[in-house]
Every structure is written in C-alpha cells, then in structure tokens.
Amino acid sequence: MGNTYDVTPSKYRQPISPYKGRDLDGTLESVDYVPRTHLRIWYNNQTEGYARHHHAAMEIILVKQNLYPVTVNNTTYMLSEGDILFIPPNTLHSLAGGAGSRFVMLFDVAPLMSFEDMRVCCPIVLAPVLLRRNDAPGLYKTVRSGFDRLISLYFESGSLWELRVYAELISIFSEIGADYINQADTDISRLSRKAPLSSEKFASLLSYIDSHYTEDLTLDWAAGYTGFSKYHFLRLFSDYTGCTFHDYLLQKRIQIAQALLATDVSITEAALRSGYSSLTTFNRNFRKLTGMSPSEYRNAREAKTVHEGFPGATVPEDVFISLTP
C-alpha cells in the first residue's frame, strides 16, 4: 500500500515488518504478508488508487474518513465513513483512491476453511458483502468492535499477536454467520414450518457440493435433495446463499480451478478436475469470473515463486483446499 510512513500516524506504522511494495504481474498480485504469517493490515491515507487486480487473500476495507469508491467485478461501492466491505479471495477489484483514511486488511482464509461452520459464511467467501451501520445496527456494532480490537492487536504486536488477531476474525465470522442463519431460517419459514430442519438440509447440500463438485449436480437433483419443489428451491437457495444454485456451483468450480492452475497440472486437467467436461465452457466461465483466460491466469501464476497461502503449501493429488463454503 505504499511506503508513506511520513504521513502515517506513528501508532499505525507497520509494527512487525516494513512493507516491501506491490508485487503485481498483470492483474495478479502476490500478497506481502508479514513474514511467517498469513495477514497484513495497512492504515491507508493515500490519494492515489489501485488499478484492477486480484489475489488469493480476502480483502476487508474499513473506512475511517471520507468516501472511498471500490469496484468489485462490475459493481462500484461508494464506501462511507464506518462502512466495512468484504472482498472474497481471487476476485477482481480496483480502488479509486481519494482523500481520507481507511484500514485495508488482507487475510489468508485457507486456515479457516477446514471448519465446517465456515460454510454458513458463504456470502463472504463467494461474493462481496457490504456492512453498514444503519442496515444492521446490532450486527454492525458487534462486528465493528471486533475489528477495532483486531486492528489494535495487530499494531500493538504483542505476544501471540497473529493468533489473537485470527481469534477476533473467527469471532467476527461467527457473528456474521449466526445472523445469516437467522435471516435464512426466517425466509425459509415462509414456505416451511420446519425452518431449523430446512436450514440443516441446505447446509448438508453445500457440504455435499463441497466434496462432489465434479459430479453432474443438476437443479432437479438439488431440489430433490432438500425436499422442496424446484420453484421453492430456487428461491430458498438464493435466500440461503445469496446467489443462484447455478452461480454457486460455477464459483465453486472456478475457484477450485484457480487453485489447480497454481500447480503444474495442465489447463485441460484443471478443467476436468474442477468439474468441466467441455474446455470451451470452462474457458468461458473462467473468464466470466476472473476477467482472464485460464492460460493468462496460468502465465501470471508461473511468474511467481512463492505460493500464496501456507508457506510451502501444495494442492494434493486428489484432495484440494476448500476455497468456498
């Protein structure tokens, strides 16, 4: 985020390791995490913006002062003071810049994706989520307090600081997930008197997709799995996940493909192992979500020597990191 320590308040200067600068190849950015950790947080008050880019980290922006326009894929968010925007991993976004200040936080969420409960936070991992004070006052107050503690822990850099930061992050996600489940159950209850059972069915469905994304998972099959008619399923799935069944499966497969393309497997094999029998369909869907072709993404990745995520991490032969819930 630039070496602007001369204009950064002393309490918000990097406490652990100086920032070395951006490592950008095309639109792909290699995240400069604090060495031997999985995160980096900046106090940012620069006026210049950042062109369209993407990275394996989740990016969270908390605006302290003034407006801050952020474009994610094709949607522009005019962030005001106090707004919190969650940008999922591997999502194209650009920052317009401008006067004011904000915290920009990058987290490797791979360590958290082994938890089954992260599945209920799927909107945060699959699509941008904007949290504003007036939209959900109770949830906002809890989440904002969590981020205030998290940011203080980072810049104070006391003992076990990374573990304490991630503990706060998990607490934040759990609050968002709990609120999300409550809203989903309320929506589902309009069509079913067994709301808790229905939400469990949808969680079970997402768990199945997580392990069987290469199979021919049709809309008819998914509706039957949950016990709803196709018409009701379409509405309830959108309420539960924030996207359509088709888009959820598409995003799951493409994010798996992105992990595969970070290894030495061929593009054809990456397509097959992420659930695509047609290379043409794979190429089209990959470009739709990432803004580049698989070969362009591969070429950018091949320029890197450090894997983004766990140091030395690899994608196993037939078991992959769960990138979405």
N, C-alpha and C positions, 0 to 999 in steps of 0.2 A: 504493500500500500504506500510505498514511497518512504524515503529517508527524510522525514520532515520533523525531526526531533526538536529543531529550534523553535517550532511553533506548537509543539505538543506539550500540554501540561506535564510537569515532571512526574506526577503520580500515575500518568497513563503512558509513560515511555516503556518500551519493551523491557521487562524485568529479567528475562532469562537469557535470551539470545537475540542479538540485533537482527533485524530483517535484512536479507541479502538482496532483495529486489525480485521482480517478477521473472519467472521462467516460462515464457509463452512461445508456443510453436503453432502458428495459425490461430485457431480458436482454443486450443488445448493448453491449459495452464497446469503446471506441476506445483502443487501446494508446498510452500515453505513452512512446514510445521516446525514448531520448536523442536530441536534435535531430540530424538529418542522419545517423542511424544506423538500425540495424534490430534493436535489442535494448534491454532494460532488465533489470537484476538488482537485487533487493532482499534485504537482510538483514531478516527479518521476525520480530519477537517480540511482536506484538500478540496480545491475548487474544480480541478480537472476531473474528468470522468474516466471510465474504463470501457473500451470497446467490447463488443460481443465475445464472450469466452465461456468455457465450461471447465469443470474439474470434478474429481471424484469425491470431494468433500461436500458436506451440506453447508450452505452459507446462510447465516442468520444476521439480519441487519436490524439494529435498534437505533432509531433516530433520536438524537438528543435535542437538536435545534434546527429549525427551518425545514423547508421542503427538500425531498430527495427523490427524484424520479428514477425508478428502476424498471427496466424492461426484461421480462422473463418470457422466453419464446416470443410470442407475438402480442403479449399483453403488457401494457405500461401501468405501473402502480405509482401514484403520486403519494409518497410517504410523508406524513406529517409528524410533528414532534410527538414522541412516545410510541409511534407505530412500530410493530415488530413483524418482519417479513421472513418466512422460512422458504428457502430456495432448495429444492431437492438436489441430490448428487447428480452429476452428469447432465445438467440442464443448462441450455444456452441462456445467458443473461448479460445485460450491459448496465452500467451505472452512469447516469448523465452528469453527475457532479453538481457543483453549486456551493454557495456559501452555507455555513452551518457546521454541524458536527454530528457524528454517529459512531456507534460501535459496529465493526464488521467482524463477525466470528466465523471461523472455518473449523468444522469438526469432522473427523473420520468417524462415521457412524457404523462402520463394519463391526467394531467390538460389541455394539449393542444389538445387532441383528440376530444374534443367537437366541435372544429372549423371545419366546412365543408371544408375550404380551406386546411386543413392538408391532405386532400385526394390527392392533387397533389404532395405531398412529399412522395408518397407511396414507392419509391425505398429506401428511408432512413429508413422506418419503417419495410419494408419487407425483404430487402436484404442489405448486406454490400455495402457501397459506399465509394470509394477512390477518394479524390480530390487532384490533384497535380497541381503545379504552371504552368507547361508547357502544360498541357492538356486543360485547360480553363483559360487563364491568367486573363481575365476580371472578371469572376465569382470568381476565387481564390482570387484575390486581395480584393474584397468586403467581402467575407466570412472570410478571414484571419484577416482583420481589425476588423470585428465583434467579432471574438474570442479573439483578443488582448484586446479589450475593456471589454469583458465579464470576462476574467481572471483577469484583473486589478480590476474590481468591486468586484469580489469575495475576493481577497486577501486584498483589502483595507477595506472591510466590513463596509462601511459607512451606513448611514441611508437608509432603504428600499432596502438593497443590493440584497435580493433574487428577489424582483420584477424587479429590474433593470437588473439583470442577465437574467431572463426569457424574458424580453423585447428584449434584444440583441439576445437571442436564437430564438425568434419568427421572428425577422428581418432576421436572417441567413436562417431560413427555408423558409421564403417568397422569398428570393433571389434565393435560390436553386429551389423552386417550379416554379417561374417565368421563369427561364432558362429552366427548364424541359418542361414546357408547350410550350415554343417557339420551342424547338427541336422537340417535339411531333407533333406540328402543321406543321412543315416543312416536317417531314416524312409522315404525313397523306396527305399533299397536293400533294404528288406524285401520289396519287390514287384518290384524290377528290379535286374538285375546291372549296369546301366549308369547308376549314380547320377549321375555328373557330367553325362552327356548328358541325363538326365531333368530335372535342375535347370535346365539351359540351356533346355530346352523350356518349363518353367514361366516362366522369366524372359522368354522370347520371347513367350509368351502374354500376360503382363502388359503387355509393350511394345505388343503389338497392341491390347489393350483400351484402353490409354492414348491411342491415336490413332483408334480406331474405336468409341468408347463409344456413339455414336448409332445404330449398326447393331443389327440383331436378333441378338444374341450369345446363342445357346442353350447349354444344358448339353451337349446331344448334339454340337454343333459344337466346343465347347471340349475335350471329352473326345477327340474325333477329332483335334483339332489337336495334342494332346500324345501321342497314340498309345496311350492307356490305355482300358480299358473304363470305362463310366460309373461303375460301382461303385468301381473303384480310383481313378478321377479325383477323385471326391468326397472320398475320404479323404486323398489326397495333396495336393489343393489346400488343404484345411483345414490340413494339416501345414505346407505351404509358406508360407501367407499368414496363418494364424491365424484365418481366417473362412471361411465357405462361399462358393462361387462366386457365388451369388445376392446375398449381403450385400456382397461385394467390388464387384460391378458397381453395386449400389444406392448404396453410399457414394461411389463414383467419380462417378456421375451427379449426386448431390445436391450434392457439393462443387463440381462444375462449375457447377451451377445457382446456388449461393451466389455464386460469382464473377460470374456474369452479372447477378444481381439487384443487384449493387453498381454496375451501369451503368444506362443509361436504356432498356434493352430491356424489352418488356412481359413480364408473367408467362407468357403463352401462348408467346411466342417463347423465353423461357428454358426452358420445359418442352420444346419441340421441339428446341432446340439442345443440350439435355443428354440427349436420347435418349428422351423420352416423347411418345407419340402421344395418350395419354389424360391430360387435365388432372386428372381425378379421381384417377387413380393417382399422378400427380405430386404433387398436394396431400397425399395420404395418406402417401406415402413421405417427403416433405419434413418434414411434421410429426413423423413417427416418428423421424427422425434429429435434428432441431433443436429440437423442442418447440414450434414455432410454425408458422403457415401461411406460404406464400410472401409473401402480402400483408403480414402482420405483420412479417416479416423485411425486406421492401422498405421499409415505413414507417419502421422503425428505421434502416435504412441511409440513407434520404433525409434524415434529420436531421443527418447528418454532412457535413462539408465537406472532410475530409481522407481520402484513400484509405489504408487500412491496407496497408502493403507498401512498394514502391519509391515515393519521392516523385514524384508526377505520373504514376504508372503507370496504364495503361488496359488493358482487355481488347480485343485486336484484333478485327476484324470476323469472322474465321473461324479464328483461332488463339488458344488460351487457355492461361493459365498452368497447368502440370501441378501440381495440388494433391495428388495421391496417386501413389504409385509404380505 
